[in-house]
Amino acid sequence: MKPQLKVGLEIHTQLQTLSKLFASSPNPTSNLNLPANTTTAFFDVSLPGTQPRLNPECVLNSLKLACSLNCNIPPVSSFDRKHYFYGDQPLGYQITQHYQPIARNGSITLLQKHHLKIKRDLTVRIQQLQLEQDTGRSIYHAVDSDISNIDFNRANIPLVEMVTLPDFQDVEEVRAFLQTYIKLVQDLQVCTGDLETGALRVDVNINVTGHERVEIKNLPTISAIVNAIRYEAKRQTKAVLDAGATAVAAGIETRGWDGRRTYHLRNKESAVDYRYVPDMELPKVKLDVDSLVPQIQALLPQPISERLDILMSSPKDGGHSLTLRDARILVNNDALLQFYTECWNNISDDKVRLKLINWLVHELLGTLTKSEVEFSPSLISSDCFTDLIVSVESGGVTKPNGKLLLLHLVNNREDQQKKVLEIAKEFGMLASKTADAQVSSDVENVVNEIIAANTKVVDEIQNKGKVKKVNFLIGLCMRQTGGNVQPQVFEEKIKQVLGLNEH
């Protein structure tokens, strides 16, 4: 039987606050471009005589995160000293919360309908959240040099360490969890969520049945985390299968990741090695939980899962009938979701509303992507964009011309004050009225001309069953008429002339 994979995560989340955890120095989270040692206070570099002073904003942000993770928040938490020596930790210890953390016993639920690559609904249990200070940063200038510099800008930045239980059994579950967590901290505005800058740092605890637990560190991206888990799972599985009945007991180990494989760093230290003791310079944090927690919960944004459910449910249930892909595009971009909502509210016709997402995601975002421009509400107003969609879907402008008008409006924002039909009239882009005898005659002439010039395609349609090639003929007709006739008109006339409506 193949050994079962078990994975747990330790996530260090830098909090976005004006100042650091125990000092008044500015908090430069996610900013690695500042000159070294320019955002430090005396306490950050542990000058003698300095004492810690707790920043209440850090406590508030921690509680926001704890409430969003469904944690139990105790009325009393406290700080402890975790003793170890390293150059970037000048105190000789880290101030953390070992004995009485700020929150315990939380959870995040992942549903298959929101994450198509996971194989089951999963509730990930969170053991605890603890508030602690970050360390400084060692800077190495050469591989063969024994000298390194220390940048204390990062020292004493507030961190929340979140520890999950080993509830993950598949790498896609880990990926879905991390994507959900990153979006959560961004929505709460408690962290930038950047893995690349170290604002979010993830350590992985992994083992397969019959193998000791291994911790993997130095994982800078979600893809690195996923690939490291895949590699380590294969390595441990091979070790277990090779050992046969003999247990694999190499001891708990810490390993690194070089982009291709994990490698040994050190044997994992136990908690006893850190000699935890209460920090007597910091008072206990006492909270009126019954009063405070409901106030914080009232400030929290709508959960991501609820937003997805609303966007994906049917209009009769108050939803928007979006696919998961389109719903996630909106949920992952707050400005885009707000723009979409404004447009939705501007449209009264339910059928036209359902066309909105295609115009937004495929036409507008597609146009911007080709121009390498990111979406911004300043590019086109929701009123103008709505007017364009309604003009096309009501038949006033053909869709090909609607796409051209969209490009014009984005590049000529002064015209957004005008009505779309007015602009279309100026450019001669109004859809022809097919009830007009002259237009009907012109359509018939164009269709006959295109059919006569494309006998090979016509033969494939009539005699080889390649009916989809009618679209090719429609495109030629549209091109010849400058896009001013609706494609459905040409489709109907072509099928009539070719006798396709009789089948």
DRENRO-653382 format. One record per residue (C-alpha): residue in one letter; x, y negated, z negated. Coordinates in steps of 0.05 Angstrom, whole numbers. Layout:
<recs>
(rec A (X Y Z))
...
</recs>
This chain:
<recs>
(rec M (0 0 0))
(rec K (27 -69 19))
(rec P (46 -111 -42))
(rec Q (-4 -167 -57))
(rec L (20 -239 -51))
(rec K (8 -287 -109))
(rec V (26 -361 -105))
(rec G (20 -418 -154))
(rec L (40 -491 -145))
(rec E (72 -545 -187))
(rec I (58 -613 -156))
(rec H (92 -677 -180))
(rec T (50 -738 -161))
(rec Q (81 -807 -166))
(rec L (28 -856 -190))
(rec Q (16 -922 -155))
(rec T (20 -974 -210))
(rec L (47 -1044 -215))
(rec S (100 -1025 -265))
(rec K (134 -962 -289))
(rec L (112 -913 -342))
(rec F (150 -939 -403))
(rec A (178 -1006 -379))
(rec S (157 -1070 -344))
(rec S (202 -1059 -283))
(rec P (166 -1056 -215))
(rec N (143 -988 -190))
(rec P (174 -976 -121))
(rec T (139 -910 -105))
(rec S (147 -886 -33))
(rec N (196 -942 -18))
(rec L (265 -913 -5))
(rec N (291 -974 32))
(rec L (303 -1019 -29))
(rec P (375 -1034 -49))
(rec A (398 -986 -103))
(rec N (385 -1005 -176))
(rec T (343 -1067 -160))
(rec T (278 -1046 -193))
(rec T (305 -1025 -261))
(rec A (294 -1047 -332))
(rec F (341 -1035 -391))
(rec F (300 -975 -413))
(rec D (304 -943 -343))
(rec V (379 -937 -350))
(rec S (376 -921 -424))
(rec L (414 -980 -453))
(rec P (422 -972 -529))
(rec G (367 -1005 -570))
(rec T (313 -1001 -516))
(rec Q (248 -965 -532))
(rec P (191 -938 -488))
(rec R (125 -976 -484))
(rec L (68 -938 -450))
(rec N (36 -971 -389))
(rec P (-40 -963 -397))
(rec E (-50 -965 -321))
(rec C (-14 -899 -316))
(rec V (-62 -868 -366))
(rec L (-122 -894 -326))
(rec N (-96 -866 -260))
(rec S (-82 -800 -293))
(rec L (-153 -797 -320))
(rec K (-182 -813 -251))
(rec L (-144 -754 -223))
(rec A (-164 -710 -282))
(rec C (-238 -726 -273))
(rec S (-234 -713 -198))
(rec L (-203 -645 -212))
(rec N (-258 -626 -261))
(rec C (-209 -623 -319))
(rec N (-224 -621 -393))
(rec I (-197 -685 -424))
(rec P (-178 -680 -498))
(rec P (-188 -739 -545))
(rec V (-114 -737 -564))
(rec S (-51 -727 -522))
(rec S (21 -739 -539))
(rec F (91 -745 -510))
(rec D (150 -698 -520))
(rec R (224 -698 -503))
(rec K (249 -645 -454))
(rec H (324 -641 -466))
(rec Y (373 -629 -410))
(rec F (433 -665 -383))
(rec Y (440 -690 -312))
(rec G (471 -753 -283))
(rec D (405 -782 -258))
(rec Q (372 -774 -327))
(rec P (411 -823 -372))
(rec L (369 -811 -435))
(rec G (393 -739 -438))
(rec Y (320 -719 -440))
(rec Q (256 -730 -401))
(rec I (193 -757 -434))
(rec T (137 -710 -416))
(rec Q (74 -678 -446))
(rec H (90 -606 -466))
(rec Y (47 -594 -527))
(rec Q (-13 -640 -517))
(rec P (-22 -657 -442))
(rec I (-71 -709 -419))
(rec A (-117 -657 -385))
(rec R (-127 -582 -380))
(rec N (-168 -529 -344))
(rec G (-188 -563 -279))
(rec S (-204 -535 -210))
(rec I (-210 -549 -136))
(rec T (-258 -507 -94))
(rec L (-241 -492 -21))
(rec L (-298 -469 24))
(rec Q (-291 -431 89))
(rec K (-340 -477 124))
(rec H (-292 -535 111))
(rec H (-227 -496 124))
(rec L (-236 -448 182))
(rec K (-168 -414 173))
(rec I (-180 -389 103))
(rec K (-212 -320 96))
(rec R (-253 -332 33))
(rec D (-284 -385 -11))
(rec L (-233 -400 -65))
(rec T (-232 -438 -131))
(rec V (-161 -456 -150))
(rec R (-153 -461 -225))
(rec I (-111 -518 -252))
(rec Q (-76 -502 -317))
(rec Q (-60 -574 -338))
(rec L (-40 -644 -318))
(rec Q (16 -677 -356))
(rec L (41 -749 -352))
(rec E (117 -756 -349))
(rec Q (173 -800 -323))
(rec D (210 -789 -258))
(rec T (286 -785 -256))
(rec G (336 -826 -218))
(rec R (362 -805 -150))
(rec S (431 -777 -135))
(rec I (461 -801 -69))
(rec Y (515 -758 -37))
(rec H (558 -791 16))
(rec A (599 -733 42))
(rec V (592 -657 39))
(rec D (664 -648 15))
(rec S (663 -706 -35))
(rec D (660 -696 -110))
(rec I (632 -766 -119))
(rec S (558 -784 -119))
(rec N (522 -849 -135))
(rec I (460 -855 -177))
(rec D (401 -899 -157))
(rec F (356 -913 -217))
(rec N (301 -947 -177))
(rec R (261 -881 -183))
(rec A (277 -871 -257))
(rec N (216 -878 -302))
(rec I (166 -881 -244))
(rec P (102 -849 -272))
(rec L (90 -777 -251))
(rec V (32 -730 -261))
(rec E (54 -658 -259))
(rec M (-2 -611 -239))
(rec V (6 -536 -251))
(rec T (-41 -487 -216))
(rec L (-51 -414 -234))
(rec P (-27 -363 -182))
(rec D (-94 -361 -146))
(rec F (-68 -365 -74))
(rec Q (-63 -301 -34))
(rec D (-49 -330 35))
(rec V (-8 -387 64))
(rec E (-69 -418 96))
(rec E (-101 -425 27))
(rec V (-40 -463 5))
(rec R (-42 -508 66))
(rec A (-117 -523 56))
(rec F (-105 -538 -18))
(rec L (-48 -587 -4))
(rec Q (-86 -623 51))
(rec T (-146 -630 4))
(rec Y (-103 -654 -54))
(rec I (-65 -705 -12))
(rec K (-131 -734 14))
(rec L (-158 -735 -57))
(rec V (-100 -776 -87))
(rec Q (-103 -824 -27))
(rec D (-178 -834 -35))
(rec L (-168 -847 -110))
(rec Q (-112 -896 -92))
(rec V (-69 -865 -147))
(rec C (-14 -841 -99))
(rec T (8 -852 -27))
(rec G (9 -777 -17))
(rec D (75 -780 22))
(rec L (115 -716 18))
(rec E (171 -744 61))
(rec T (187 -801 13))
(rec G (180 -758 -50))
(rec A (116 -792 -74))
(rec L (89 -721 -75))
(rec R (136 -663 -90))
(rec V (116 -590 -89))
(rec D (149 -530 -122))
(rec V (124 -461 -104))
(rec N (120 -402 -152))
(rec I (113 -338 -112))
(rec N (117 -263 -122))
(rec V (90 -200 -91))
(rec T (67 -140 -132))
(rec G (128 -107 -162))
(rec H (175 -166 -155))
(rec E (194 -219 -206))
(rec R (168 -290 -196))
(rec V (211 -337 -155))
(rec E (208 -413 -155))
(rec I (223 -449 -89))
(rec K (245 -522 -92))
(rec N (265 -576 -42))
(rec L (204 -570 4))
(rec P (194 -637 41))
(rec T (132 -622 84))
(rec I (71 -578 86))
(rec S (100 -539 144))
(rec A (164 -527 103))
(rec I (122 -502 44))
(rec V (82 -455 88))
(rec N (143 -428 124))
(rec A (182 -419 59))
(rec I (124 -378 30))
(rec R (121 -335 92))
(rec Y (195 -321 90))
(rec E (198 -308 16))
(rec A (137 -262 18))
(rec K (171 -220 73))
(rec R (237 -219 34))
(rec Q (204 -196 -31))
(rec T (160 -145 5))
(rec K (221 -114 38))
(rec A (257 -112 -29))
(rec V (198 -77 -63))
(rec L (189 -27 -6))
(rec D (263 -12 -3))
(rec A (265 -1 -78))
(rec G (209 50 -75))
(rec A (192 74 -145))
(rec T (247 32 -175))
(rec A (222 -35 -202))
(rec V (253 -98 -173))
(rec A (276 -137 -234))
(rec A (327 -188 -213))
(rec G (302 -238 -265))
(rec I (263 -302 -253))
(rec E (301 -342 -201))
(rec T (301 -411 -169))
(rec R (313 -413 -94))
(rec G (320 -469 -43))
(rec W (297 -474 30))
(rec D (343 -492 88))
(rec G (291 -493 142))
(rec R (300 -420 162))
(rec R (308 -380 98))
(rec T (307 -385 22))
(rec Y (373 -382 -15))
(rec H (394 -373 -88))
(rec L (402 -435 -130))
(rec R (403 -411 -202))
(rec N (369 -367 -252))
(rec K (305 -399 -278))
(rec E (312 -430 -347))
(rec S (259 -413 -399))
(rec A (220 -466 -436))
(rec V (261 -453 -499))
(rec D (324 -479 -464))
(rec Y (294 -549 -461))
(rec R (286 -556 -537))
(rec Y (220 -593 -534))
(rec V (208 -640 -592))
(rec P (154 -694 -602))
(rec D (176 -764 -583))
(rec M (170 -804 -647))
(rec E (179 -871 -611))
(rec L (112 -863 -575))
(rec P (45 -862 -611))
(rec K (-7 -810 -593))
(rec V (-56 -829 -538))
(rec K (-126 -829 -569))
(rec L (-187 -834 -524))
(rec D (-261 -842 -536))
(rec V (-275 -787 -486))
(rec D (-351 -788 -491))
(rec S (-352 -862 -472))
(rec L (-292 -867 -425))
(rec V (-301 -806 -380))
(rec P (-371 -824 -354))
(rec Q (-345 -895 -338))
(rec I (-287 -866 -298))
(rec Q (-331 -815 -262))
(rec A (-377 -872 -240))
(rec L (-317 -905 -204))
(rec L (-295 -843 -166))
(rec P (-305 -838 -90))
(rec Q (-353 -787 -61))
(rec P (-318 -719 -59))
(rec I (-290 -698 9))
(rec S (-333 -635 11))
(rec E (-396 -676 3))
(rec R (-376 -723 59))
(rec L (-362 -664 105))
(rec D (-429 -633 88))
(rec I (-467 -697 105))
(rec L (-431 -705 171))
(rec M (-440 -632 191))
(rec S (-512 -621 170))
(rec S (-571 -632 217))
(rec P (-607 -699 224))
(rec K (-670 -671 194))
(rec D (-629 -660 130))
(rec G (-601 -731 134))
(rec G (-538 -709 170))
(rec H (-502 -722 235))
(rec S (-494 -653 267))
(rec L (-419 -660 276))
(rec T (-370 -604 286))
(rec L (-318 -592 231))
(rec R (-264 -619 276))
(rec D (-300 -684 289))
(rec A (-322 -691 216))
(rec R (-250 -683 193))
(rec I (-225 -735 242))
(rec L (-273 -785 209))
(rec V (-261 -763 137))
(rec N (-186 -768 146))
(rec N (-190 -840 169))
(rec D (-230 -886 122))
(rec A (-231 -944 172))
(rec L (-256 -898 228))
(rec L (-310 -868 183))
(rec Q (-335 -937 163))
(rec F (-336 -959 236))
(rec Y (-374 -896 255))
(rec T (-425 -907 199))
(rec E (-437 -980 222))
(rec C (-448 -957 293))
(rec W (-495 -901 271))
(rec N (-537 -951 231))
(rec N (-539 -998 292))
(rec I (-571 -944 336))
(rec S (-645 -929 326))
(rec D (-653 -874 379))
(rec D (-635 -805 350))
(rec K (-614 -777 417))
(rec V (-566 -836 429))
(rec R (-539 -828 358))
(rec L (-516 -757 375))
(rec K (-475 -786 433))
(rec L (-438 -833 386))
(rec I (-384 -784 363))
(rec N (-365 -765 434))
(rec W (-357 -839 453))
(rec L (-317 -853 390))
(rec V (-271 -793 386))
(rec H (-262 -775 460))
(rec E (-271 -841 496))
(rec L (-247 -895 448))
(rec L (-194 -856 410))
(rec G (-173 -822 475))
(rec T (-163 -890 508))
(rec L (-123 -915 449))
(rec T (-80 -852 447))
(rec K (-60 -861 520))
(rec S (-38 -932 503))
(rec E (-3 -908 439))
(rec V (-47 -954 397))
(rec E (-75 -935 330))
(rec F (-149 -947 316))
(rec S (-168 -1012 281))
(rec P (-237 -1043 273))
(rec S (-207 -1107 300))
(rec L (-199 -1075 369))
(rec I (-274 -1074 382))
(rec S (-333 -1093 339))
(rec S (-384 -1040 319))
(rec D (-439 -1084 349))
(rec C (-404 -1087 417))
(rec F (-387 -1013 417))
(rec T (-458 -995 400))
(rec D (-484 -1041 456))
(rec L (-439 -1005 505))
(rec I (-464 -936 485))
(rec V (-537 -956 488))
(rec S (-526 -989 556))
(rec V (-497 -925 584))
(rec E (-545 -876 551))
(rec S (-606 -917 571))
(rec G (-583 -915 644))
(rec G (-564 -988 652))
(rec V (-491 -969 666))
(rec T (-464 -903 691))
(rec K (-416 -865 646))
(rec P (-355 -874 691))
(rec N (-367 -949 693))
(rec G (-380 -948 618))
(rec K (-310 -920 607))
(rec L (-281 -975 650))
(rec L (-320 -1028 612))
(rec L (-295 -999 546))
(rec L (-223 -1008 569))
(rec H (-240 -1079 591))
(rec L (-272 -1097 524))
(rec V (-213 -1070 483))
(rec N (-164 -1110 526))
(rec N (-208 -1173 531))
(rec R (-237 -1183 462))
(rec E (-267 -1251 479))
(rec D (-317 -1215 523))
(rec Q (-343 -1176 463))
(rec Q (-388 -1235 447))
(rec K (-427 -1222 512))
(rec K (-479 -1168 524))
(rec V (-450 -1107 560))
(rec L (-503 -1109 615))
(rec E (-484 -1182 627))
(rec I (-411 -1163 637))
(rec A (-431 -1104 681))
(rec K (-471 -1150 724))
(rec E (-412 -1198 732))
(rec F (-369 -1140 757))
(rec G (-423 -1109 800))
(rec M (-423 -1047 755))
(rec L (-497 -1042 739))
(rec A (-528 -974 755))
(rec S (-569 -974 819))
(rec K (-644 -964 810))
(rec T (-659 -899 845))
(rec A (-732 -918 854))
(rec D (-710 -969 904))
(rec A (-722 -942 975))
(rec Q (-656 -971 1001))
(rec V (-616 -939 944))
(rec S (-651 -872 955))
(rec S (-633 -875 1029))
(rec D (-561 -894 1013))
(rec V (-555 -835 965))
(rec E (-581 -787 1017))
(rec N (-532 -814 1069))
(rec V (-473 -808 1022))
(rec V (-492 -737 1002))
(rec N (-499 -715 1075))
(rec E (-433 -747 1092))
(rec I (-396 -714 1035))
(rec I (-427 -646 1050))
(rec A (-408 -651 1123))
(rec A (-336 -668 1106))
(rec N (-328 -611 1056))
(rec T (-355 -549 1092))
(rec K (-306 -502 1057))
(rec V (-330 -523 988))
(rec V (-402 -518 1011))
(rec D (-390 -447 1036))
(rec E (-361 -427 968))
(rec I (-422 -456 933))
(rec Q (-474 -425 978))
(rec N (-443 -358 996))
(rec K (-394 -342 940))
(rec G (-434 -366 880))
(rec K (-385 -419 858))
(rec V (-440 -467 836))
(rec K (-394 -506 789))
(rec K (-360 -535 851))
(rec V (-421 -579 858))
(rec N (-386 -623 807))
(rec F (-330 -634 857))
(rec L (-380 -660 908))
(rec I (-413 -704 855))
(rec G (-345 -735 840))
(rec L (-333 -752 913))
(rec C (-402 -784 917))
(rec M (-389 -825 855))
(rec R (-323 -849 881))
(rec Q (-353 -870 948))
(rec T (-408 -911 913))
(rec G (-362 -944 862))
(rec G (-393 -907 804))
(rec N (-457 -948 807))
(rec V (-504 -889 816))
(rec Q (-518 -840 760))
(rec P (-484 -772 772))
(rec Q (-550 -736 757))
(rec V (-580 -770 819))
(rec F (-525 -742 864))
(rec E (-530 -674 830))
(rec E (-604 -669 844))
(rec K (-597 -691 917))
(rec I (-537 -644 930))
(rec K (-575 -584 902))
(rec Q (-636 -603 943))
(rec V (-596 -608 1008))
(rec L (-559 -542 994))
(rec G (-623 -507 974))
(rec L (-597 -490 904))
(rec N (-662 -511 870))
(rec E (-698 -453 904))
(rec H (-658 -400 866))
</recs>
